């Protein structure tokens, strides 16, 4: 291996220096074992050997959506296919997750439905907090926040403030896809722009909220678009330090409008390459999450040697990725612990803020 590359990227990351666009793009030219070794070293220096996970449930409250993104198979194509969960149904799902799985985090996301107003979310979050005060509400992606604010004729600041007062704790990083408007115009023209996504996160973090960031790749993006995405996330992180984690995952094409053009997810090697590059570029984001949901358990275990230090959640329920055709079976905490231990790593359950709740001996 060329030690010059290794030392250059390791030293830059550990010293907290941003890579230039060209330096970051050059990572795609390195052999995968080289990338893995760099990313694994940085993971070890930044995070140690411990691998974490959260016990959670994803609840999709509606599949009605005016955006109709080309990469999405979840939104209702016909009115008779649409649904909106009642408050009672959502509370029942949370109770099940808490009682049977010990869930500490609930992720509530859905389509962009103009018939659902801000007061509906306020009532929902306040009720959840009253009935389940121990549950962290990690909900509503930036496109949803932006849409609610626009629909109500309110500022993003006021919208977030009201949701937060009702019980919203943190924002997930969904809806980022690729933070390049060239790409967004082709696959999600009805959704918030890259600047809009970042603006919501900037405002939320400026108000003291923590958030995560994601990237969905493996569709029509180029290497340059991936680097643009990473550097835009990095710029905000360097300024606000509000991202707790970064989660890259691959586009699942089945049942989407893009399927005739893209007939299979990106290969495992591409996933590991982008994951490693994410660790190397995003020096100020501590936690990089493996995606067993889209990649499978075995690839997620490999990801622990390509920069990932977190295994995500148990995901008691998931409807968006599965709508595209990806099979999903919820994981018990014991299954995740067994998978991580099988590669010789210690394991701990965390909360949404990456604080350790339980070590597994």
SEVEXKOL-273896 format. One line per field, with one value per residue (C-alpha): x negated, y negated, z; residue in one letter. Coordinates in nm, 4 decimals, padded with zeros to 6 digits, always signed. Layout:
! SEVEXKOL-273896
x: (X	...);
y: (Y	...);
z: (Z	...);
code: (A	...);
This chain:
! SEVEXKOL-273896
x: (+00.0000	-00.1151	-00.1935	-00.1911	+00.1837	+00.2410	+00.0478	+00.1909	+00.5556	+00.5150	+00.3168	+00.5585	+00.8592	+00.7092	+00.5859	+00.9356	+00.8445	+01.1016	+01.0077	+01.0336	+01.2845	+01.0082	+00.8431	+01.1752	+01.2555	+00.9169	+01.0278	+01.2360	+00.9122	+00.7695	+00.8023	+01.0799	+00.8392	+00.6493	+00.9673	+01.0735	+00.7469	+00.7566	+01.1208	+01.0717	+00.7759	+00.9768	+01.2687	+01.0325	+00.8763	+01.2077	+01.4361	+01.2370	+01.3597	+01.7089	+02.0009	+02.3360	+02.7002	+03.0400	+03.3714	+03.6228	+03.9290	+03.9994	+04.3617	+04.4784	+04.7880	+04.9095	+04.8245	+05.0035	+04.7378	+04.7440	+04.3717	+04.3870	+04.0109	+03.8904	+03.6797	+03.9697	+04.2114	+04.3825	+04.6188	+04.9777	+05.0288	+05.4091	+05.6323	+05.7672	+05.4121	+05.3539	+05.3715	+05.3160	+05.2636	+05.4826	+05.3290	+05.4557	+05.2817	+04.9518	+04.9716	+05.0452	+04.7350	+04.5229	+04.6641	+04.5817	+04.2260	+04.1727	+04.3406	+04.1975	+03.8644	+03.7693	+03.7596	+03.6075	+03.6404	+03.9367	+03.8878	+04.2089	+04.1929	+04.4338	+04.5332	+04.5869	+04.9629	+05.1188	+05.4216	+05.2082	+05.1463	+04.9044	+05.1624	+05.1985	+04.8280	+04.8355	+05.1220	+04.9520	+04.6119	+04.7635	+04.9691	+04.6673	+04.4655	+04.7495	+04.7943	+04.4322	+04.2074	+03.9061	+03.9312	+03.7160	+03.9112	+03.6597	+03.8977	+03.9862	+03.7190	+03.6208	+03.8538	+04.1449	+04.0499	+04.0104	+04.3424	+04.5322	+04.3900	+04.4770	+04.8243	+04.8928	+04.7438	+04.4961	+04.1226	+03.9095	+03.7949	+04.1488	+04.2522	+03.9624	+04.0141	+04.3767	+04.2969	+04.0167	+04.2419	+04.4889	+04.2237	+04.0101	+03.6578	+03.4388	+03.4538	+03.3587	+03.1556	+03.4026	+03.4815	+03.1210	+03.0751	+02.7892	+02.7391	+02.6920	+02.9723	+02.8653	+02.9564	+03.2605	+03.4162	+03.3983	+03.5167	+03.7136	+03.8159	+04.1139	+03.9055	+03.7115	+03.3822	+03.0383	+03.0137	+03.3563	+03.2577	+02.9451	+03.1374	+03.3769	+03.0847	+02.8966	+03.1959	+03.2734	+02.9129	+02.8920	+03.1873	+02.9959	+03.1452	+02.9356	+02.9890	+02.8492	+02.7518	+02.8032	+02.7066	+02.8872	+02.6584	+02.6405	+02.8817	+02.7855	+02.5244	+02.1571	+01.8584	+01.8472	+02.2039	+02.1190	+01.8272	+02.0445	+02.2911	+02.0241	+01.8563	+02.1866	+02.2696	+01.9166	+01.9424	+02.2548	+02.1065	+01.7930	+02.0117	+02.2858	+02.1551	+02.5151	+02.4947	+02.4657	+02.4178	+02.3943	+02.5777	+02.5026	+02.7244	+02.7917	+03.0934	+03.3335	+03.4724	+03.7502	+04.1032	+03.9738	+03.9924	+03.6156	+03.6289	+03.6222	+03.3004	+03.1480	+03.2327	+03.0222	+02.8781	+02.5163	+02.2793	+02.1324	+01.7940	+01.9505	+02.1287	+01.8079	+01.6164	+01.8620	+01.8889	+01.5105	+01.4887	+01.7605	+01.5517	+01.2407	+01.4057	+01.6383	+01.3710	+01.5990	+01.8811	+01.7930	+02.0460	+02.0800	+02.3676	+02.3842	+02.7158	+02.8125	+03.1630	+03.0513	+02.7275	+02.8045	+02.6387	+02.3259	+02.2402	+02.3165	+02.0620	+01.8072	+01.8883	+01.7434	+01.4026	+01.4654	+01.5289	+01.8626	+01.8855	+02.2629	+02.5086	+02.8204	+03.1413	+03.3465	+03.6125	+03.9214	+04.1135	+04.0139	+04.2327	+04.0403	+03.7449	+03.9607	+04.2079	+03.9267	+03.8883	+03.6253	+03.7235	+03.7237	+03.7279	+03.6964	+03.3899	+03.3995	+03.1294	+02.9833	+02.9450	+02.7552	+02.5344	+02.4558	+02.3708	+02.1320	+01.9686	+01.9103	+01.6509	+01.4807	+01.6179	+01.7679	+02.1291	+02.3460	+02.7010	+02.7164	+02.9801	+03.0418	+02.7648	+02.5144	+02.5027	+02.4456	+02.7424	+02.6183	+02.2972	+02.3159	+02.0479);
y: (+00.0000	-00.3532	-00.4871	-00.8439	-00.8217	-00.6567	-00.9136	-01.2083	-01.1220	-00.9930	-01.2984	-01.5440	-01.3823	-01.3548	-01.7134	-01.8333	-01.9694	-01.9708	-01.7959	-02.0007	-01.8885	-01.7364	-01.5644	-01.4086	-01.3078	-01.1381	-00.8879	-00.7128	-00.6235	-00.4311	-00.0519	+00.0624	+00.2301	-00.0987	-00.2932	-00.0353	-00.0521	-00.4334	-00.4423	-00.1644	-00.3426	-00.6635	-00.4755	-00.3215	-00.6567	-00.8424	-00.5827	-00.2902	+00.0667	+00.0321	+00.0764	-00.0740	-00.0316	-00.1726	+00.0012	-00.1808	-00.1709	-00.3576	-00.4659	-00.5944	-00.7970	-00.8502	-00.7456	-01.0426	-01.2604	-01.5398	-01.5078	-01.1730	-01.1288	-00.8961	-00.6925	-00.6253	-00.3322	-00.4205	-00.7015	-00.6112	-00.6098	-00.6037	-00.7491	-00.4035	-00.2953	-00.5827	-00.5841	-00.8086	-00.6477	-00.7637	-00.8910	-00.5789	-00.3551	-00.5405	-00.5238	-00.1509	-00.0973	-00.2918	-00.0943	+00.2312	+00.1144	+00.0067	+00.3067	+00.5835	+00.4422	+00.1759	-00.0921	-00.4259	-00.5989	-00.6487	-00.7758	-00.9162	-01.0132	-01.0176	-01.1734	-01.5415	-01.5594	-01.9086	-01.7873	-01.7304	-02.0559	-02.1630	-02.1219	-01.7508	-01.6973	-01.9114	-01.7067	-01.3792	-01.4669	-01.6085	-01.2913	-01.0690	-01.2616	-01.2392	-00.8634	-00.7670	-01.0301	-00.7995	-00.7812	-01.0082	-01.1525	-01.1517	-01.2547	-01.4648	-01.5003	-01.8423	-01.8051	-01.7480	-02.0452	-02.2671	-02.1466	-02.1990	-02.5511	-02.6414	-02.4894	-02.6863	-03.0109	-03.0094	-03.0460	-02.7367	-02.8780	-02.9141	-02.5735	-02.3965	-02.5930	-02.4831	-02.1197	-02.1221	-02.2694	-01.9885	-01.7198	-01.6801	-01.5982	-01.5694	-01.5529	-01.2536	-01.3160	-01.1757	-01.3439	-01.4396	-01.1868	-01.3676	-01.7330	-01.8420	-02.0284	-01.8829	-01.5402	-01.6553	-01.8117	-01.4747	-01.2417	-01.4598	-01.7901	-01.8278	-01.8122	-02.0805	-02.1920	-02.1050	-02.4556	-02.4117	-02.0812	-02.2375	-02.5472	-02.3374	-02.1551	-02.4803	-02.6385	-02.3322	-02.2974	-02.6702	-02.6250	-02.3551	-02.0436	-01.7483	-01.5857	-01.3134	-01.3267	-01.0653	-01.0045	-00.7792	-00.6834	-00.4235	-00.5807	-00.8531	-01.0378	-01.0730	-01.0574	-01.4370	-01.4586	-01.2367	-01.4604	-01.7711	-01.6119	-01.5193	-01.8590	-02.0440	-01.8316	-01.8874	-02.2649	-02.2760	-02.0354	-02.2461	-02.5484	-02.4013	-02.0636	-01.9405	-01.6175	-01.3177	-01.0675	-01.0141	-00.7267	-00.6445	-00.3821	-00.2526	-00.3176	-00.0240	-00.0335	+00.2256	+00.0861	-00.2712	-00.4883	-00.4506	-00.0715	-00.0332	-00.2346	-00.1007	+00.2638	+00.3488	+00.1771	+00.0674	+00.3600	+00.4247	+00.2919	-00.0432	-00.0641	+00.0049	-00.2417	-00.5258	-00.4370	-00.4518	-00.7806	-00.9227	-00.8393	-00.9933	-01.3162	-01.3822	-01.4345	-01.6326	-01.3758	-01.1082	-00.8380	-00.6614	-00.4165	-00.0872	-00.0161	+00.3473	+00.2600	+00.1948	+00.3961	+00.7016	+00.8162	+00.9658	+00.6484	+00.4382	+00.6498	+00.5781	+00.2086	+00.2177	+00.2552	-00.0286	-00.3148	-00.2380	-00.2344	-00.2080	+00.0615	-00.1546	-00.0323	+00.2799	+00.1197	+00.3005	+00.1618	+00.0116	-00.0655	-00.2980	-00.0781	+00.2333	+00.0696	+00.0612	+00.4376	+00.4854	+00.7645	+00.6588	+00.8600	+00.6678	+00.7508	+00.8289	+00.6698	+01.0159	+01.0689	+00.7440	+00.8192	+01.1639	+01.0189	+00.7611	+01.0052	+01.2445	+01.0022	+00.9621	+00.6256	+00.5191	+00.3990	+00.1458	+00.0176	-00.3604	-00.6312	-00.8813	-01.1089	-00.8200	-00.7982	-00.4426	-00.2778	+00.0779	+00.2687	+00.6309	+00.8312);
z: (+00.0000	-00.0723	+00.2758	+00.1443	+00.0819	+00.4168	+00.6188	+00.4261	+00.4810	+00.8358	+00.9449	+00.7833	+00.9467	+01.2934	+01.2825	+01.1944	+00.8517	+00.5735	+00.2525	-00.0621	-00.3223	-00.5362	-00.2398	-00.1417	-00.4999	-00.5305	-00.2661	-00.5313	-00.7105	-00.4150	-00.3947	-00.1629	+00.0857	+00.1147	+00.1797	+00.4349	+00.6217	+00.6384	+00.7484	+01.0032	+01.1576	+01.1844	+01.3393	+01.5922	+01.6811	+01.6982	+01.8539	+01.9862	+01.9473	+02.0960	+01.8541	+01.9525	+01.8538	+01.9547	+02.0185	+01.8021	+01.5795	+01.2549	+01.2141	+00.8752	+00.9632	+00.6033	+00.2488	+00.0942	-00.0672	-00.3220	-00.3928	-00.5768	-00.5992	-00.8736	-00.6308	-00.3932	-00.4011	-00.0733	-00.1719	-00.2680	-00.6446	-00.6074	-00.3369	-00.2517	-00.1697	+00.0719	+00.4499	+00.7472	+01.0854	+01.3690	+01.6886	+01.8616	+01.6067	+01.6477	+02.0259	+02.0060	+01.7931	+02.0412	+02.3339	+02.1585	+02.0882	+02.4486	+02.6123	+02.3943	+02.2835	+02.5349	+02.2650	+02.3634	+02.0244	+01.7918	+01.4388	+01.2904	+00.9237	+00.6337	+00.3058	+00.2354	+00.2933	+00.2792	+00.4772	+00.7891	+00.9745	+01.2423	+01.5193	+01.4342	+01.5012	+01.8147	+01.9574	+01.8611	+02.0118	+02.3302	+02.3779	+02.3186	+02.5761	+02.8272	+02.7862	+02.7168	+02.8782	+02.8477	+02.4673	+02.2526	+01.9566	+01.6703	+01.3952	+01.0900	+00.8242	+00.6807	+00.3779	+00.6180	+00.8374	+00.5288	+00.3878	+00.7142	+00.7508	+00.3913	+00.4197	+00.7391	+00.6074	+00.8956	+00.9290	+00.9760	+01.3101	+01.4443	+01.3108	+01.4799	+01.8015	+01.8250	+01.7440	+01.9971	+02.2656	+02.1947	+02.2457	+01.9335	+02.0539	+01.7426	+01.3639	+01.1478	+00.8346	+00.5834	+00.2555	+00.1879	-00.0932	-00.2707	-00.1762	-00.5359	-00.7071	-01.0401	-00.9046	-00.7095	-01.0165	-01.1880	-00.9105	-00.6656	-00.8292	-00.5959	-00.2800	-00.0937	-00.2521	-00.1165	+00.0302	+00.1886	+00.3505	+00.4932	+00.6062	+00.8146	+00.9764	+01.0325	+01.2056	+01.4178	+01.5292	+01.5974	+01.8331	+02.0205	+01.8605	+01.7534	+01.4152	+01.1939	+00.8261	+00.5565	+00.1964	-00.0496	-00.3364	-00.6091	-00.8565	-01.1061	-00.9021	-00.9959	-00.7628	-00.7769	-00.6461	-00.3496	-00.2584	-00.2933	-00.0529	+00.2024	+00.1939	+00.2357	+00.5408	+00.6719	+00.6348	+00.8511	+01.1047	+01.1402	+01.2114	+01.4315	+01.5565	+01.5596	+01.3606	+01.5903	+01.3073	+00.9326	+00.7633	+00.3982	+00.2353	-00.1127	-00.3327	-00.3521	-00.7076	-00.7262	-00.7696	-00.8280	-01.1400	-01.1781	-01.1932	-01.5726	-01.5723	-01.2487	-01.1911	-00.8850	-00.5795	-00.5858	-00.5177	-00.1758	-00.2895	-00.3834	-00.0492	+00.1439	-00.0720	-00.0062	+00.3628	+00.4017	+00.2125	+00.4395	+00.7463	+00.5912	+00.4730	+00.7684	+01.0317	+01.2640	+01.2748	+01.5275	+01.4477	+01.1121	+01.0963	+00.9093	+00.7345	+00.7918	+00.6710	+00.3123	+00.3029	+00.5133	+00.8340	+00.6767	+00.4845	+00.7912	+00.9812	+00.7083	+00.7403	+01.0927	+00.9240	+00.6767	+00.9166	+01.0826	+01.4620	+01.4969	+01.3873	+01.3724	+01.5303	+01.5809	+01.3534	+01.4777	+01.1785	+00.8415	+00.5387	+00.3055	+00.2069	+00.2104	-00.0286	-00.2844	-00.2550	+00.0150	+00.2537	+00.6180	+00.9364	+01.2638	+01.4686	+01.8361	+02.0478	+02.1038	+01.7269	+01.6826	+01.9813	+01.8389	+01.4957	+01.6393	+01.8787	+01.5887	+01.4494	+01.7858	+01.8918	+02.2260	+02.2101	+02.3898	+02.3653	+02.3248	+02.3191	+02.0394	+02.1687	+02.1598	+02.5366	+02.6589	+02.8290	+02.8649	+02.8014	+02.6938	+02.8705);
code: (X	X	X	X	X	X	X	X	X	X	X	X	X	X	X	X	X	X	X	X	X	X	X	X	X	X	X	X	X	X	X	X	X	X	X	X	X	X	X	X	X	X	X	X	X	X	X	X	X	X	X	X	X	X	X	X	X	X	X	X	X	X	X	X	X	X	X	X	X	X	X	X	X	X	X	X	X	X	X	X	X	X	X	X	X	X	X	X	X	X	X	X	X	X	X	X	X	X	X	X	X	X	X	X	X	X	X	X	X	X	X	X	X	X	X	X	X	X	X	X	X	X	X	X	X	X	X	X	X	X	X	X	X	X	X	X	X	X	X	X	X	X	X	X	X	X	X	X	X	X	X	X	X	X	X	X	X	X	X	X	X	X	X	X	X	X	X	X	X	X	X	X	X	X	X	X	X	X	X	X	X	X	X	X	X	X	X	X	X	X	X	X	X	X	X	X	X	X	X	X	X	X	X	X	X	X	X	X	X	X	X	X	X	X	X	X	X	X	X	X	X	X	X	X	X	X	X	X	X	X	X	X	X	X	X	X	X	X	X	X	X	X	X	X	X	X	X	X	X	X	X	X	X	X	X	X	X	X	X	X	X	X	X	X	X	X	X	X	X	X	X	X	X	X	X	X	X	X	X	X	X	X	X	X	X	X	X	X	X	X	X	X	X	X	X	X	X	X	X	X	X	X	X	X	X	X	X	X	X	X	X	X	X	X	X	X	X	X	X	X	X	X	X	X	X	X	X	X	X	X	X	X	X	X	X	X	X	X	X	X	X	X	X	X	X	X	X	X	X	X	X	X	X	X	X	X	X	X	X	X	X);
